Amino acid sequence: MTAVSKSFQYILKNFQDTEALGRKLGQLAQPGDVILLHGDLGVGKTTLTQFIAQGLEVPEDQYVSSPSFALMHEYPGRLPLFHMDCYRLAGEEDIEGAGLVDYIGGAGLAIIEWPDRLGSLQPKERLDLFLEALDETTRQCILWPQGESWSSRIAALSL
């Protein structure tokens, strides 16, 4: 029998709610953590990552941008932030060939957009975060922790 972890749903009514969630997640992050960001183009995955970076104390002069064409951006902070975008990659072989696997579960926090491309490379211990636009400013956010470490931290999350 496999245990199913509990998911947590939040309605982010505005930019400030997104900022609060992102900062909290950055503050909760530990070395080796992985956050998989799921959501359509333009839903706010990179914006949320910018706020997570603030929670990680990434210096303000380090502008967090979408890594769509570079595949990965690295930022210094309380923990290194490895922001990856697998949108342009076909699958596991491309991801391994690009060397992105080396940053998953390492010394910092890995945030991965378009994680479906990872296939079997998805780590067992991770936080799956699903963003969906409900209207122009409102987002539904579902946090689905995989593994005990994320489960206990997300259960204690207060916004």
DSSP file (Angstrom, degrees, kcal/mol; ACC not computed):
  #  RESIDUE AA STRUCTURE BP1 BP2  ACC     N-H-->O    O-->H-N    N-H-->O    O-->H-N    TCO  KAPPA ALPHA  PHI   PSI    X-CA   Y-CA   Z-CA
    1    1 A M              0   0    0      0, 0.0     2,-0.5     0, 0.0     0, 0.0   0.000 360.0 360.0 360.0 136.0    0.0    0.0    0.0
    2    2 A T        -     0   0    0      0, 0.0     2,-0.3     0, 0.0     0, 0.0  -0.864 360.0-127.9-104.1 132.6    1.3    3.5   -0.9
    3    3 A A        -     0   0    0     -2,-0.5     2,-0.5     1,-0.0     0, 0.0  -0.601  18.9-144.6 -76.9 137.0    0.7    6.4    1.3
    4    4 A V        -     0   0    0     -2,-0.3     2,-0.1   142,-0.0   142,-0.1  -0.897  15.3-132.1-103.6 127.4   -0.8    9.4   -0.5
    5    5 A S        -     0   0    0     -2,-0.5     2,-0.2   140,-0.1   141,-0.0  -0.427  23.4-108.5 -78.7 155.7    0.4   12.8    0.7
    6    6 A K        -     0   0    0     -2,-0.1     2,-0.3     1,-0.0    -1,-0.1  -0.579  27.9-142.0 -82.0 141.4   -2.1   15.6    1.5
    7    7 A S        -     0   0    0     -2,-0.2     2,-0.4   137,-0.2   137,-0.2  -0.728   6.5-145.7-101.8 158.1   -2.3   18.5   -0.8
    8    8 A F  E     -A  143   0A   0    135,-2.8   135,-3.3    -2,-0.3     2,-0.4  -0.987  10.1-155.0-126.2 128.9   -2.9   22.1    0.3
    9    9 A Q  E     +A  142   0A   0     -2,-0.4     2,-0.4   133,-0.2   133,-0.2  -0.876  12.2 179.3-111.2 136.4   -4.9   24.6   -1.8
   10   10 A Y  E     -A  141   0A   0    131,-3.0   131,-3.2    -2,-0.4     2,-0.6  -0.982  22.3-142.4-130.4 143.8   -4.6   28.4   -1.6
   11   11 A I  E     -A  140   0A   0     -2,-0.4     2,-0.9   129,-0.2   129,-0.2  -0.945  14.1-156.8-103.7 116.8   -6.4   31.1   -3.6
   12   12 A L  E     -A  139   0A   0    127,-3.4   127,-2.7    -2,-0.6     6,-0.0  -0.827  11.5-176.6 -95.0 102.7   -3.9   33.9   -4.4
   13   13 A K        -     0   0    0     -2,-0.9     2,-0.3   125,-0.2    -1,-0.2   0.699  60.6  -5.9 -77.9 -20.1   -6.2   36.9   -4.9
   14   14 A N  S  > S-     0   0    0    125,-0.1     4,-1.7     1,-0.1     3,-0.3  -0.918  84.9 -76.9-160.0-179.1   -3.6   39.3   -5.9
   15   15 A F  H  > S+     0   0    0     -2,-0.3     4,-2.5     1,-0.2     5,-0.1   0.851 123.1  57.8 -58.3 -38.8    0.1   40.0   -6.3
   16   16 A Q  H  > S+     0   0    0      1,-0.2     4,-2.4     2,-0.2    -1,-0.2   0.868 104.5  50.7 -65.6 -37.3    0.6   40.5   -2.6
   17   17 A D  H  > S+     0   0    0     -3,-0.3     4,-2.3     2,-0.2    -1,-0.2   0.905 111.1  48.9 -65.0 -40.5   -0.7   36.9   -1.9
   18   18 A T  H  X S+     0   0    0     -4,-1.7     4,-2.6     1,-0.2    -2,-0.2   0.908 111.2  50.3 -64.5 -42.0    1.7   35.5   -4.4
   19   19 A E  H  X S+     0   0    0     -4,-2.5     4,-2.7     2,-0.2     5,-0.2   0.926 109.9  50.2 -61.2 -45.3    4.5   37.5   -2.8
   20   20 A A  H  X S+     0   0    0     -4,-2.4     4,-2.1     1,-0.2    -2,-0.2   0.919 113.2  45.6 -61.6 -44.8    3.6   36.2    0.7
   21   21 A L  H  X S+     0   0    0     -4,-2.3     4,-2.5     2,-0.2    -1,-0.2   0.941 114.0  48.8 -63.8 -47.3    3.5   32.6   -0.5
   22   22 A G  H  X S+     0   0    0     -4,-2.6     4,-2.3     1,-0.2    -2,-0.2   0.930 111.5  48.0 -59.8 -48.0    6.8   32.9   -2.5
   23   23 A R  H  X S+     0   0    0     -4,-2.7     4,-2.2     1,-0.2    -1,-0.2   0.914 111.8  50.8 -59.6 -43.3    8.7   34.5    0.4
   24   24 A K  H  X S+     0   0    0     -4,-2.1     4,-2.0    -5,-0.2    -1,-0.2   0.924 109.5  49.8 -61.2 -45.4    7.4   31.9    2.8
   25   25 A L  H  X S+     0   0    0     -4,-2.5     4,-1.1     1,-0.2    -1,-0.2   0.904 110.7  50.5 -61.8 -40.6    8.5   29.0    0.5
   26   26 A G  H  < S+     0   0    0     -4,-2.3     3,-0.3     1,-0.2    -1,-0.2   0.891 110.4  49.3 -62.8 -39.4   11.9   30.6    0.2
   27   27 A Q  H  < S+     0   0    0     -4,-2.2    -1,-0.2     1,-0.2    -2,-0.2   0.829 112.2  48.6 -68.6 -31.7   12.3   30.9    4.0
   28   28 A L  H  < S+     0   0    0     -4,-2.0    -1,-0.2    -5,-0.2    -2,-0.2   0.665  87.1 115.7 -80.4 -17.2   11.2   27.3    4.4
   29   29 A A     <  -     0   0    0     -4,-1.1    80,-0.1    -3,-0.3    -3,-0.0  -0.193  44.8-168.0 -62.8 144.0   13.7   25.9    1.8
   30   30 A Q    >   -     0   0    0     78,-0.1     3,-2.1     1,-0.0    49,-0.1  -0.867  38.3 -73.9-125.3 159.4   16.5   23.6    2.9
   31   31 A P  T 3  S+     0   0    0      0, 0.0    77,-0.2     0, 0.0    76,-0.2  -0.279 119.6  21.5 -54.6 134.4   19.6   22.4    1.0
   32   32 A G  T 3  S+     0   0    0     76,-1.9    77,-0.2     1,-0.3    75,-0.1   0.365  88.7 145.1  89.7  -4.3   18.7   19.8   -1.6
   33   33 A D    <   -     0   0    0     -3,-2.1    77,-2.5    75,-0.3     2,-0.4  -0.301  32.0-158.8 -67.6 151.3   15.0   20.8   -1.9
   34   34 A V  E     -b  110   0A   0     75,-0.2    93,-2.2    70,-0.1     2,-0.5  -0.999   7.6-168.8-133.0 130.3   13.2   20.6   -5.2
   35   35 A I  E     -bc 111 127A   0     75,-2.9    77,-2.7    -2,-0.4     2,-0.6  -0.986   9.4-156.4-117.7 122.9   10.1   22.5   -6.2
   36   36 A L  E     -bc 112 128A   0     91,-2.7    93,-3.0    -2,-0.5     2,-0.6  -0.890  10.3-152.2 -99.9 117.8    8.4   21.5   -9.5
   37   37 A L  E     -bc 113 129A   0     75,-2.9    77,-1.2    -2,-0.6     2,-0.4  -0.815  13.6-174.2 -96.9 117.9    6.3   24.3  -10.9
   38   38 A H  E     + c   0 130A   0     91,-3.2    93,-2.6    -2,-0.6     2,-0.2  -0.885  28.7 100.4-109.3 139.5    3.3   23.2  -13.0
   39   39 A G        -     0   0    0     -2,-0.4    75,-0.1    91,-0.2    93,-0.1  -0.762  64.4 -75.5 158.7 159.3    1.1   25.6  -15.0
   40   40 A D    >   -     0   0    0     91,-0.4     3,-1.6    -2,-0.2     5,-0.3  -0.139  64.8 -74.1 -67.7 165.7    0.3   27.1  -18.3
   41   41 A L  T 3  S+     0   0    0      1,-0.2    -1,-0.2     2,-0.1     0, 0.0  -0.375 119.7  15.0 -56.7 135.3    2.4   29.8  -20.1
   42   42 A G  T 3  S+     0   0    0     -3,-0.1    -1,-0.2     1,-0.1    -2,-0.1   0.544  86.1 120.8  78.6   7.5    2.0   33.2  -18.4
   43   43 A V  S <  S-     0   0    0     -3,-1.6    -2,-0.1    88,-0.1    89,-0.1   0.700  90.5 -93.8 -79.3 -18.0    0.3   31.9  -15.2
   44   44 A G  S  > S+     0   0    0     -4,-0.2     4,-2.5    87,-0.1     5,-0.2   0.641  77.5 138.0 117.8  21.1    3.1   33.3  -13.0
   45   45 A K  H  > S+     0   0    0     -5,-0.3     4,-1.9     1,-0.2     5,-0.1   0.925  81.4  42.3 -63.5 -44.8    5.7   30.6  -12.4
   46   46 A T  H  > S+     0   0    0      2,-0.2     4,-2.1     1,-0.2    -1,-0.2   0.880 112.6  54.2 -71.3 -36.8    8.6   33.0  -12.9
   47   47 A T  H  > S+     0   0    0      2,-0.2     4,-1.5     1,-0.2    -2,-0.2   0.933 109.4  47.9 -60.8 -45.2    6.9   35.7  -10.8
   48   48 A L  H  X S+     0   0    0     -4,-2.5     4,-2.2     1,-0.2    -1,-0.2   0.903 109.1  54.3 -60.9 -40.6    6.4   33.2   -8.0
   49   49 A T  H  X S+     0   0    0     -4,-1.9     4,-2.5     1,-0.2    -1,-0.2   0.870 102.5  57.7 -62.1 -36.6   10.1   32.2   -8.3
   50   50 A Q  H  X S+     0   0    0     -4,-2.1     4,-1.4     1,-0.2    -1,-0.2   0.898 109.3  44.9 -59.6 -39.9   11.1   35.8   -8.0
   51   51 A F  H  X S+     0   0    0     -4,-1.5     4,-1.8     2,-0.2    -2,-0.2   0.854 109.4  54.1 -74.6 -34.5    9.4   35.9   -4.6
   52   52 A I  H  X S+     0   0    0     -4,-2.2     4,-1.3     1,-0.2    -2,-0.2   0.912 106.1  55.0 -61.0 -40.8   10.9   32.6   -3.5
   53   53 A A  H  <>S+     0   0    0     -4,-2.5     5,-2.5     1,-0.2     4,-0.2   0.881 104.1  53.5 -59.8 -39.0   14.2   34.1   -4.3
   54   54 A Q  H ><5S+     0   0    0     -4,-1.4     3,-1.4     1,-0.2    -1,-0.2   0.911 106.9  51.5 -62.2 -40.9   13.4   37.0   -2.0
   55   55 A G  H 3<5S+     0   0    0     -4,-1.8    -1,-0.2     1,-0.3    -2,-0.2   0.760 107.9  52.8 -65.7 -24.5   12.7   34.5    0.8
   56   56 A L  T 3<5S-     0   0    0     -4,-1.3    22,-3.7    -3,-0.2    23,-0.5   0.423 117.3-117.1 -87.2  -0.5   16.1   32.9    0.0
   57   57 A E  T < 5 +     0   0    0     -3,-1.4    -3,-0.2    -4,-0.2    -2,-0.1   0.843  47.1 175.6  64.9  36.0   17.7   36.3    0.4
   58   58 A V      < -     0   0    0     -5,-2.5    -1,-0.2    19,-0.2    19,-0.2  -0.589  44.1 -97.5 -66.2 131.0   18.9   36.5   -3.1
   59   59 A P    >   -     0   0    0      0, 0.0     3,-2.1     0, 0.0    -1,-0.1  -0.175  25.8-122.1 -55.5 143.7   20.5   40.0   -3.5
   60   60 A E  T 3  S+     0   0    0      1,-0.3    -2,-0.1    -3,-0.1    -6,-0.0   0.767 110.0  64.0 -59.5 -27.3   18.2   42.6   -5.0
   61   61 A D  T 3  S+     0   0    0      1,-0.1     2,-1.0     2,-0.1    -1,-0.3   0.531  84.1  85.3 -77.1  -2.9   20.7   43.3   -7.8
   62   62 A Q  S <  S-     0   0    0     -3,-2.1     2,-0.5    14,-0.1    -1,-0.1  -0.807  74.5-154.5 -97.5  93.8   20.2   39.7   -9.0
   63   63 A Y        -     0   0    0     -2,-1.0     2,-0.7     1,-0.1    -2,-0.1  -0.575   8.4-140.0 -75.0 121.0   17.2   40.0  -11.3
   64   64 A V        +     0   0    0     -2,-0.5     2,-0.3   -14,-0.1   -14,-0.1  -0.718  33.3 169.9 -84.0 116.3   15.4   36.6  -11.4
   65   65 A S        -     0   0    0     -2,-0.7     8,-0.1    18,-0.1    18,-0.0  -0.765  42.5 -76.1-124.2 169.1   14.2   36.0  -15.0
   66   66 A S        -     0   0    0     -2,-0.3     3,-0.4     1,-0.1     4,-0.2  -0.449  31.6-152.9 -66.0 130.9   12.8   33.2  -17.0
   67   67 A P     >  +     0   0    0      0, 0.0     4,-2.7     0, 0.0    18,-0.4   0.084  54.2 126.8 -90.8  25.5   15.5   30.7  -17.9
   68   68 A S  T  4 S+     0   0    0      1,-0.2    20,-0.3     2,-0.2    17,-0.1   0.864  82.4  27.2 -52.3 -43.6   13.6   29.5  -21.1
   69   69 A F  T  4 S+     0   0    0     -3,-0.4    -1,-0.2     1,-0.1    -3,-0.0   0.762 126.5  44.7 -94.5 -26.2   16.5   30.1  -23.5
   70   70 A A  T  4 S-     0   0    0     -4,-0.2     2,-1.1     1,-0.1    -2,-0.2   0.619  93.6-143.5 -88.3 -14.0   19.4   29.6  -21.0
   71   71 A L  S  < S+     0   0    0     -4,-2.7    14,-2.3    13,-0.0     2,-0.3  -0.155  75.4  30.0  74.9 -37.9   17.7   26.5  -19.5
   72   72 A M  E     -D   84   0A   0     -2,-1.1     2,-0.4    12,-0.2    12,-0.2  -0.984  58.1-167.6-151.8 139.9   19.0   27.4  -16.0
   73   73 A H  E     -D   83   0A   0     10,-2.3    10,-2.8    -2,-0.3     2,-0.4  -0.979  14.7-152.7-120.3 139.8   19.9   30.5  -14.1
   74   74 A E  E     -D   82   0A   0     -2,-0.4     8,-0.2     8,-0.2    -2,-0.0  -0.933  12.4-174.0-113.9 136.3   21.8   30.3  -10.8
   75   75 A Y  E     -D   81   0A   0      6,-2.3     6,-2.8    -2,-0.4     2,-0.2  -0.978  20.9-126.2-130.4 141.2   21.5   32.9   -8.0
   76   76 A P        +     0   0    0      0, 0.0     2,-0.3     0, 0.0   -14,-0.1  -0.511  49.9 119.5 -80.5 155.1   23.4   33.3   -4.8
   77   77 A G  S    S-     0   0    0    -19,-0.2   -20,-0.2    -2,-0.2   -19,-0.2  -0.957  82.6 -45.3 179.0-164.2   21.5   33.6   -1.5
   78   78 A R  S    S+     0   0    0    -22,-3.7   -21,-0.1    -2,-0.3    -1,-0.1   0.890 139.7  12.7 -52.7 -39.7   21.0   31.9    1.9
   79   79 A L  S    S-     0   0    0    -23,-0.5    -1,-0.2    -3,-0.1    29,-0.2  -0.965 102.2 -99.9-126.0 147.0   20.9   28.8   -0.3
   80   80 A P        -     0   0    0      0, 0.0    29,-2.8     0, 0.0     2,-0.5  -0.448  36.6-140.7 -62.1 141.7   21.9   28.8   -4.0
   81   81 A L  E     -De  75 109A   0     -6,-2.8    -6,-2.3    27,-0.2     2,-0.7  -0.938  13.9-167.6-108.5 124.3   18.9   29.0   -6.2
   82   82 A F  E     -De  74 110A   0     27,-3.0    29,-2.7    -2,-0.5     2,-0.7  -0.917   7.9-169.7-111.9 102.9   18.9   26.9   -9.4
   83   83 A H  E     -De  73 111A   0    -10,-2.8   -10,-2.3    -2,-0.7     2,-0.3  -0.846  11.4-178.0-100.4 113.2   16.0   28.0  -11.6
   84   84 A M  E     -De  72 112A   0     27,-3.3    29,-2.9    -2,-0.7     2,-0.4  -0.812  19.8-162.8-116.1 151.2   15.4   25.7  -14.5
   85   85 A D  E     - e   0 113A   0    -14,-2.3     3,-0.3   -18,-0.4    29,-0.2  -0.958   7.0-179.9-133.8 114.3   13.0   25.6  -17.4
   86   86 A C    >   +     0   0    0     27,-2.4     3,-1.7    -2,-0.4    28,-0.1   0.274  50.5 111.4 -96.2  10.3   12.6   22.4  -19.3
   87   87 A Y  T 3  S+     0   0    0      1,-0.3    -1,-0.2    26,-0.1    27,-0.1   0.869  81.2  43.0 -53.9 -43.1   10.0   23.7  -21.8
   88   88 A R  T 3  S+     0   0    0     -3,-0.3     2,-0.3   -20,-0.3    -1,-0.3   0.436  97.0  94.5 -86.7   1.0   12.4   23.5  -24.8
   89   89 A L    <   -     0   0    0     -3,-1.7     3,-0.1     1,-0.1    -3,-0.0  -0.752  65.8-147.1 -98.4 142.1   13.7   20.0  -23.8
   90   90 A A        -     0   0    0     -2,-0.3     2,-0.3     1,-0.2    -1,-0.1   0.773  61.2 -64.0 -79.4 -27.1   12.2   16.9  -25.3
   91   91 A G  S  > S-     0   0    0      1,-0.1     4,-2.1    27,-0.0     3,-0.3  -0.979  78.9 -29.7 170.3-160.5   12.7   14.6  -22.3
   92   92 A E  H  > S+     0   0    0     -2,-0.3     4,-2.8     1,-0.2     5,-0.2   0.859 124.7  54.1 -56.1 -43.2   15.1   12.9  -20.0
   93   93 A E  H  > S+     0   0    0      1,-0.2     4,-2.5     2,-0.2    -1,-0.2   0.914 110.6  46.5 -62.1 -43.3   17.9   12.5  -22.5
   94   94 A D  H  > S+     0   0    0     -3,-0.3     4,-2.0     2,-0.2    -1,-0.2   0.899 112.6  50.7 -63.7 -40.7   18.0   16.2  -23.3
   95   95 A I  H  <>S+     0   0    0     -4,-2.1     5,-1.6     2,-0.2     6,-0.6   0.916 113.0  44.7 -65.7 -43.9   17.9   17.1  -19.6
   96   96 A E  H ><5S+     0   0    0     -4,-2.8     3,-1.2     1,-0.2    -1,-0.2   0.914 112.5  52.7 -65.0 -42.2   20.8   14.8  -18.8
   97   97 A G  H 3<5S+     0   0    0     -4,-2.5    -2,-0.2     1,-0.3    -1,-0.2   0.824 106.3  53.1 -63.1 -32.4   22.7   16.1  -21.8
   98   98 A A  T 3<5S-     0   0    0     -4,-2.0    -1,-0.3    -5,-0.1    -2,-0.2   0.549 111.7-122.5 -80.1  -7.3   22.2   19.7  -20.7
   99   99 A G  T X 5S+     0   0    0     -3,-1.2     3,-0.9    -4,-0.4     4,-0.3   0.600  72.0 131.1  79.1  11.4   23.7   18.8  -17.3
  100  100 A L  G > < +     0   0    0     -5,-1.6     3,-1.8     1,-0.2     4,-0.4   0.804  59.9  69.4 -68.3 -27.8   20.6   19.9  -15.3
  101  101 A V  G >  S+     0   0    0     -6,-0.6     3,-1.3     1,-0.3    -1,-0.2   0.818  86.8  68.3 -59.6 -30.6   20.4   16.7  -13.3
  102  102 A D  G <  S+     0   0    0     -3,-0.9    -1,-0.3     1,-0.3    -2,-0.2   0.715 100.5  48.2 -62.5 -20.3   23.6   17.8  -11.5
  103  103 A Y  G X  S+     0   0    0     -3,-1.8     3,-0.8    -4,-0.3     2,-0.6   0.480  86.6 100.2-100.2  -4.7   21.7   20.6   -9.8
  104  104 A I  T <  S-     0   0    0     -3,-1.3   -70,-0.1    -4,-0.4   -71,-0.1  -0.737  99.7  -0.3 -87.8 120.0   18.7   18.6   -8.6
  105  105 A G  T 3  S+     0   0    0     -2,-0.6    -1,-0.2   -72,-0.4   -71,-0.1   0.670 104.9 124.7  79.6  17.0   19.0   17.7   -5.0
  106  106 A G  S <  S-     0   0    0     -3,-0.8    -3,-0.1   -73,-0.2     4,-0.1   0.304  81.4 -55.7 -86.9-143.4   22.3   19.4   -4.5
  107  107 A A  S    S+     0   0    0    -76,-0.2     2,-0.1   -75,-0.1   -74,-0.1   0.615 115.7  38.1 -78.2 -13.4   23.4   22.1   -2.1
  108  108 A G  S    S-     0   0    0     -5,-0.2   -76,-1.9   -77,-0.2     2,-0.5  -0.277  96.8 -72.2-118.7-157.8   20.7   24.6   -3.0
  109  109 A L  E     - e   0  81A   0    -29,-2.8   -27,-3.0   -77,-0.2     2,-0.6  -0.930  38.7-155.3-104.8 123.7   17.1   24.9   -4.0
  110  110 A A  E     -be  34  82A   0    -77,-2.5   -75,-2.9    -2,-0.5     2,-0.5  -0.894   8.4-171.8-100.3 123.3   16.1   23.7   -7.5
  111  111 A I  E     -be  35  83A   0    -29,-2.7   -27,-3.3    -2,-0.6     2,-0.5  -0.974   8.9-167.4-113.7 124.1   13.0   25.2   -9.0
  112  112 A I  E     -be  36  84A   0    -77,-2.7   -75,-2.9    -2,-0.5     2,-0.3  -0.945   9.0-158.7-123.6 118.3   12.0   23.5  -12.2
  113  113 A E  E    S+be  37  85A   0    -29,-2.9   -27,-2.4    -2,-0.5   -75,-0.1  -0.692  81.4  18.8 -89.1 147.4    9.4   24.8  -14.6
  114  114 A W  S >  S+     0   0    0    -77,-1.2     3,-1.4    -2,-0.3    -1,-0.2   0.939  74.5 171.6  59.0  52.2    7.8   22.4  -17.1
  115  115 A P  G >   +     0   0    0      0, 0.0     3,-2.1     0, 0.0     4,-0.5   0.606  57.8  84.9 -71.8 -11.5    8.8   19.4  -14.9
  116  116 A D  G >  S+     0   0    0      1,-0.3     3,-0.9     2,-0.2     6,-0.1   0.797  81.9  65.4 -59.1 -25.2    6.7   16.9  -16.9
  117  117 A R  G <  S+     0   0    0     -3,-1.4    -1,-0.3     1,-0.2   -22,-0.2   0.695  86.9  71.6 -68.9 -18.4    9.8   16.7  -19.2
  118  118 A L  G X  S+     0   0    0     -3,-2.1     3,-2.4     1,-0.2    -1,-0.2   0.801  71.6 171.8 -69.1 -28.9   11.8   15.2  -16.3
  119  119 A G  G X  S-     0   0    0     -3,-0.9     3,-1.5    -4,-0.5    -1,-0.2  -0.333  72.5  -0.6  55.7-126.8   10.0   11.9  -16.5
  120  120 A S  G 3  S+     0   0    0      1,-0.3    -1,-0.3    -2,-0.1    -2,-0.1   0.533 122.2  77.8 -73.1  -5.2   11.7    9.4  -14.2
  121  121 A L  G <   +     0   0    0     -3,-2.4    -1,-0.3    -4,-0.1    -2,-0.2   0.564  64.6 114.3 -79.9  -8.0   14.3   12.0  -13.2
  122  122 A Q  S <  S-     0   0    0     -3,-1.5     4,-0.1    -7,-0.1     2,-0.0  -0.464  73.4-120.9 -63.0 127.0   11.7   13.6  -10.9
  123  123 A P        -     0   0    0      0, 0.0    -1,-0.1     0, 0.0    -2,-0.1  -0.361   7.4-130.8 -69.4 151.5   13.1   13.2   -7.3
  124  124 A K  S    S+     0   0    0      1,-0.1     2,-0.8    -2,-0.0    -2,-0.0   0.885  98.9  60.9 -68.5 -39.1   10.9   11.3   -4.9
  125  125 A E  S    S+     0   0    0      2,-0.0     2,-0.3    20,-0.0    22,-0.2  -0.819  82.4 111.4 -91.3 112.5   11.3   14.1   -2.3
  126  126 A R  E     - F   0 146A   0     20,-2.2    20,-3.5    -2,-0.8     2,-0.5  -0.979  63.8-112.0-166.3 170.7    9.9   17.3   -3.8
  127  127 A L  E     -cF  35 145A   0    -93,-2.2   -91,-2.7    -2,-0.3     2,-0.5  -0.976  24.9-155.7-117.2 115.8    7.2   19.9   -3.7
  128  128 A D  E     -cF  36 144A   0     16,-2.1    16,-3.3    -2,-0.5     2,-0.5  -0.812  12.8-169.4 -87.6 126.8    4.8   19.9   -6.6
  129  129 A L  E     -cF  37 143A   0    -93,-3.0   -91,-3.2    -2,-0.5     2,-0.5  -0.975   3.4-164.7-123.3 119.6    3.3   23.3   -7.0
  130  130 A F  E     -cF  38 142A   0     12,-2.7    12,-2.4    -2,-0.5     2,-0.4  -0.909   3.3-168.5-109.0 124.2    0.4   23.7   -9.4
  131  131 A L  E     + F   0 141A   0    -93,-2.6   -91,-0.4    -2,-0.5     2,-0.4  -0.929   7.4 176.7-112.2 135.5   -0.7   27.2  -10.5
  132  132 A E  E     - F   0 140A   0      8,-2.1     8,-3.1    -2,-0.4     2,-0.5  -0.996  28.5-126.4-138.4 132.6   -3.9   27.9  -12.4
  133  133 A A  E     + F   0 139A   0     -2,-0.4     6,-0.2     6,-0.2     3,-0.1  -0.646  24.0 177.4 -76.9 125.3   -5.3   31.3  -13.5
  134  134 A L  S    S-     0   0    0      4,-2.8     2,-0.3    -2,-0.5     5,-0.2   0.744  72.9 -25.4 -95.2 -31.9   -8.9   31.8  -12.3
  135  135 A D  S    S-     0   0    0      3,-1.4    -1,-0.3     0, 0.0     0, 0.0  -0.857  93.1 -60.9-158.4-166.3   -9.1   35.3  -13.7
  136  136 A E  S    S+     0   0    0     -2,-0.3     3,-0.0     1,-0.2    -3,-0.0   0.824 132.4  14.6 -59.5 -34.1   -6.6   38.1  -14.6
  137  137 A T  S    S+     0   0    0   -124,-0.1     2,-0.4  -123,-0.0    -1,-0.2   0.586 109.0  85.8-116.7 -13.8   -5.3   38.6  -11.1
  138  138 A T        -     0   0    0   -127,-0.0    -4,-2.8  -123,-0.0    -3,-1.4  -0.764  50.9-174.9-100.6 134.8   -6.5   35.5   -9.1
  139  139 A R  E     -AF  12 133A   0   -127,-2.7  -127,-3.4    -2,-0.4     2,-0.5  -0.967  20.3-141.0-125.2 141.1   -4.5   32.2   -9.1
  140  140 A Q  E     -AF  11 132A   0     -8,-3.1    -8,-2.1    -2,-0.4     2,-0.5  -0.881  23.3-166.7 -93.5 132.3   -5.3   28.8   -7.6
  141  141 A C  E     -AF  10 131A   0   -131,-3.2  -131,-3.0    -2,-0.5     2,-0.5  -0.982   7.3-169.9-124.3 123.4   -2.2   27.3   -6.0
  142  142 A I  E     -AF   9 130A   0    -12,-2.4   -12,-2.7    -2,-0.5     2,-0.6  -0.963   5.8-160.9-113.7 123.5   -2.1   23.7   -5.0
  143  143 A L  E     -AF   8 129A   0   -135,-3.3  -135,-2.8    -2,-0.5   -14,-0.2  -0.910   9.1-178.1-102.9 123.2    0.9   22.5   -3.0
  144  144 A W  E     - F   0 128A   0    -16,-3.3   -16,-2.1    -2,-0.6  -137,-0.2  -0.832  13.2-155.0-125.1  92.0    1.4   18.8   -3.1
  145  145 A P  E     - F   0 127A   0      0, 0.0     2,-0.6     0, 0.0   -18,-0.2  -0.448   1.8-158.1 -71.0 136.5    4.4   17.7   -1.0
  146  146 A Q  E     + F   0 126A   0    -20,-3.5   -20,-2.2    -2,-0.2     4,-0.2  -0.952  63.2  15.9-114.0 109.7    6.1   14.4   -1.9
  147  147 A G  S  > S-     0   0    0     -2,-0.6     4,-1.8   -22,-0.2     5,-0.1  -0.200  92.1 -82.9 107.7 157.9    8.0   13.0    1.1
  148  148 A E  H  > S+     0   0    0      1,-0.2     4,-2.4     2,-0.2     5,-0.3   0.850 117.7  60.3 -67.3 -37.9    8.0   13.7    4.8
  149  149 A S  H  > S+     0   0    0      1,-0.2     4,-1.5     2,-0.2    -1,-0.2   0.952 113.0  35.6 -60.2 -52.7   10.3   16.7    4.8
  150  150 A W  H  > S+     0   0    0     -4,-0.2     4,-2.9     1,-0.2     5,-0.3   0.879 113.4  61.0 -67.8 -37.1    8.1   18.9    2.6
  151  151 A S  H  X S+     0   0    0     -4,-1.8     4,-2.1     1,-0.2    -2,-0.2   0.923 106.8  43.8 -57.7 -46.7    4.9   17.5    4.1
  152  152 A S  H  X S+     0   0    0     -4,-2.4     4,-1.1     2,-0.2    -1,-0.2   0.886 115.6  48.0 -68.8 -37.6    5.8   18.7    7.6
  153  153 A R  H  < S+     0   0    0     -4,-1.5     4,-0.3    -5,-0.3     3,-0.2   0.916 113.9  45.5 -69.8 -42.0    6.9   22.1    6.5
  154  154 A I  H >< S+     0   0    0     -4,-2.9     3,-1.2     1,-0.2    -2,-0.2   0.874 107.9  57.6 -70.1 -36.0    3.9   22.7    4.2
  155  155 A A  H 3< S+     0   0    0     -4,-2.1    -1,-0.2    -5,-0.3    -2,-0.2   0.828 109.5  46.2 -61.3 -30.5    1.5   21.5    6.9
  156  156 A A  T 3< S+     0   0    0     -4,-1.1    -1,-0.3    -3,-0.2    -2,-0.2   0.458  86.7 120.8 -90.2  -2.1    2.9   24.2    9.2
  157  157 A L    <   -     0   0    0     -3,-1.2     2,-0.4    -4,-0.3    -3,-0.1  -0.418  40.6-174.0 -66.5 130.5    2.7   26.9    6.5
  158  158 A S              0   0    0     -2,-0.2    -2,-0.0     1,-0.1    -3,-0.0  -0.996 360.0 360.0-128.2 132.2    0.6   29.9    7.5
  159  159 A L              0   0    0     -2,-0.4    -1,-0.1  -135,-0.0  -139,-0.1   0.364 360.0 360.0-115.1 360.0   -0.2   32.7    5.1
